Amino acid sequence: MVGPEHSWTSYGGLIAGEYNAVTGPYSSVSVGYGNTASGSYSRVSGGAFNTASADYSYAP
């Protein structure tokens, strides 16, 4: 976990940036602001207010 004000309620992932949330197992938000990765193995690579909610989903 890197950066302030994150929400992490799962396991096995990565979170960086500001005000991002990881709620799916093995999911990640690699940078950005206000993003959410909630599906299993989902990923958000950056930007603002993006959501990857399905399993194995990706939001650039």
Secondary structure, DSSP 8 states (H G I E B T S, - for coil): -BSSS-EE-SSS-EEBSBS-EE-STT-EE-S-BS-EE-STT-EE-SSBS-EE-STT-EE-
